[in-house]
């Protein structure tokens, strides 16, 4: 489904965890197919992609032994769905459209290639009144 005003399409939930095995065990039990854990050195996180034929995809995001983006989230919660990801044809155009609707958008992480998505660029934005979103460049 495309949100015409912003040029965004829902892609996945981002689940921050310390214990990847525990999270994949639950998702496996729910019928998800979880891939292998990978490390993204640009994001400084460990990732597991979990898909399901009838439910939204889940990206498991875990810290590495170096400081990274989920450290503060996991300092307050052992696990949390902390971002929603949307695909966009053009990240900058979608951010501009959100801003032109009068919504405050603050960049958290400028767009950069993502290992999990075969080098497609992703950027993270704090959207006032909504929360953290990831915008993934269309393939």
C-alpha positions in Angstrom: 0.0 0.0 0.0 1.4 3.4 -1.0 0.8 6.5 1.1 0.5 8.9 -1.8 1.2 12.0 0.2 4.6 10.9 1.3 5.5 8.3 -1.3 6.0 5.6 1.3 5.1 1.9 1.4 5.3 -0.2 4.7 8.2 -2.6 4.7 9.0 -4.1 8.2 9.1 -3.7 11.9 12.5 -3.2 13.6 12.9 -5.3 16.8 15.8 -4.4 19.1 17.0 -7.3 21.2 20.1 -8.5 23.1 19.2 -12.2 22.8 18.9 -13.0 19.1 18.3 -16.7 19.7 15.4 -16.0 22.0 13.8 -13.6 19.5 14.2 -16.1 16.6 12.8 -18.9 18.7 9.5 -16.9 19.2 9.3 -15.8 15.6 10.0 -19.4 14.4 7.1 -20.5 16.6 4.9 -17.9 14.9 5.7 -19.3 11.5 8.4 -16.9 10.5 11.4 -17.9 8.4 14.4 -16.3 9.9 17.7 -16.0 7.9 21.2 -16.1 9.2 22.7 -13.4 11.4 24.8 -10.8 9.6 26.9 -7.9 10.7 26.4 -4.5 9.2 29.6 -2.5 9.9 28.2 0.8 8.7 25.2 0.6 11.1 27.3 -1.3 13.7 24.5 -3.8 14.4 23.9 -7.6 14.0 20.8 -8.3 11.9 18.4 -11.2 11.2 15.7 -10.9 8.6 12.5 -12.7 9.4 9.7 -13.1 6.8 6.2 -14.6 7.0 3.7 -15.3 4.2 0.9 -13.6 5.9 2.4 -11.3 8.6 4.6 -8.2 8.4 8.4 -8.8 8.1 10.6 -8.3 11.2 14.2 -7.1 11.2 15.9 -8.3 14.4 18.5 -5.7 15.4 21.1 -6.6 18.1 24.1 -4.7 19.3 27.7 -5.6 18.6 30.6 -5.2 21.0 31.1 -1.6 19.8 28.8 1.3 20.5 25.8 1.4 18.2 22.3 2.7 17.5 20.3 0.3 19.7 22.4 0.7 22.9 20.2 3.4 24.4 17.0 1.5 23.5 18.3 -1.7 25.1 19.5 0.2 28.2 15.8 0.9 28.9 14.2 -2.3 27.6 15.4 -5.8 27.1 13.6 -5.8 23.8 11.4 -3.4 21.9 9.9 -2.7 18.5 11.6 0.6 18.0 11.2 1.5 14.4 8.9 1.1 11.4 10.5 0.9 8.0 9.0 2.2 4.8 10.2 1.9 1.2 10.4 5.1 -1.0 11.4 5.7 -4.6 13.4 8.7 -3.4 14.3 9.2 0.3 14.8 12.9 0.1 11.5 13.5 -1.7 9.6 11.5 0.9 11.3 13.4 3.8 10.5 16.7 2.0 6.8 15.6 1.6 6.5 14.8 5.3 8.0 18.2 6.2 5.7 20.0 3.7 2.7 18.4 5.6 3.9 20.4 8.6 5.4 17.5 10.5 8.8 17.9 12.1 11.3 15.4 10.9 14.8 15.2 12.3 17.5 13.1 10.6 19.1 10.5 13.0 21.3 8.7 10.4 21.9 10.0 6.9 21.2 7.5 4.1 23.9 4.9 3.7 24.2 1.4 2.1 22.6 -1.4 4.1 24.2 -4.9 4.0 20.8 -6.6 4.8 19.2 -5.0 1.8 22.0 -5.6 -0.8 23.5 -2.1 -0.6 20.2 -0.2 -0.9 20.4 3.0 1.0 18.6 3.5 4.3 18.2 6.6 6.5 16.6 6.9 9.9 14.4 9.9 10.9 12.7 10.9 14.1 9.1 12.0 13.2 7.5 14.2 15.8 4.3 12.7 17.1 5.1 9.3 15.5 8.5 8.0 16.4 11.5 6.6 14.6 11.2 5.6 11.0 13.6 4.0 8.6 13.3 4.8 4.9 14.6 2.2 2.5 15.4 3.2 -1.0 13.4 1.2 -3.6 15.3 -1.4 -5.5 
